[in-house]
Amino acid sequence: MSIGVQLVANGIVAGSAYSLLGISFGLIYSTARFFHFAYGGIYTAAAYAAYLTFVVLHLPFGLSLALAVTCAACLGVLCQTMVYQPLRRRGSGPASLLVASLGLFVVMQSVVSLGFGDATRVLRSGGLGSVAVFGALITPIQIAVIVTNLVMCAVVWLAVQFTRIGRATRAVADDVELSRIAGVNVERVIVIVFAVGSALAAVAAILASLDTDMRPTMGFEALLMGVVAAVIGGTGSIPGAFVGGMFLGLAQQIGVWRLPTAWQDAIAFCLLILCLIFRPQGVFGLPLRRTRI
């Protein structure tokens, strides 16, 4: 088995997870116009909801998955309707919303830690087998991660491009005030985006938990990787988030071929800084233009 082939395979698996995170985070950011840090808390809550229903309550895995995704979608909607929307109505700006979202993230992570403890939990039952694919060893769960990422990316892109709510979402992301003038219910669109983005985060969280286990702090790393993937690809661009996530995963895995494993996060943020300096709109983002008054 070639080390290079295995690293590329690992990079594709990691990149698939990052792509899904980038798409879901980017959808929320492009419509809500602020960094939704509570996304990380919802990610963690979804994973532990699956653990509670599947491992503790012994419900069928399909039902546990559905309940966890529903739980994440409801949390996303609650964040928007109970916290962010009232703050906007009072005239709060992006900075206030960001601080509120950071507080929600801390609360969610603390509740999970209080309820389940800080020990690492295992969601899957049984060991991880592996199969050889093009000379690389990959587990069935990792194959599921790749396939799920491709399917979800395609479904979300088609929905955004060709459905009524998708066109409304693109309109709100482009110009909120013009969307209101055109008759778009902006608050309804944002609520739907929070629900969909949180549901996608739940799918990513469950797949990650099946592959690498789970802990209460897992949402912070997922949040960071989602932000980096979305920014590299172009915030609000679904193909961009897909490419950004794949590039990030491959860069991290190939980079640690010569560097210590602890450098993975450093590689991600080096890429983010380079992107912000040389192409702040991202790979698939539109060129930034100056506005003259």
Secondary structure as UniProt FT lines:
FT   HELIX           3..32
FT   HELIX           38..51
FT   HELIX           52..56
FT   HELIX           61..78
FT   HELIX           79..84
FT   HELIX           85..89
FT   TURN            90..91
FT   HELIX           94..116
FT   STRAND          131..133
FT   TURN            134..135
FT   STRAND          136..138
FT   HELIX           140..162
FT   HELIX           164..174
FT   HELIX           176..181
FT   TURN            182..183
FT   HELIX           186..212
FT   TURN            216..217
FT   HELIX           218..233
FT   TURN            235..236
FT   HELIX           238..255
FT   TURN            256..258
FT   HELIX           261..263
FT   HELIX           264..278
FT   TURN            280..281
//
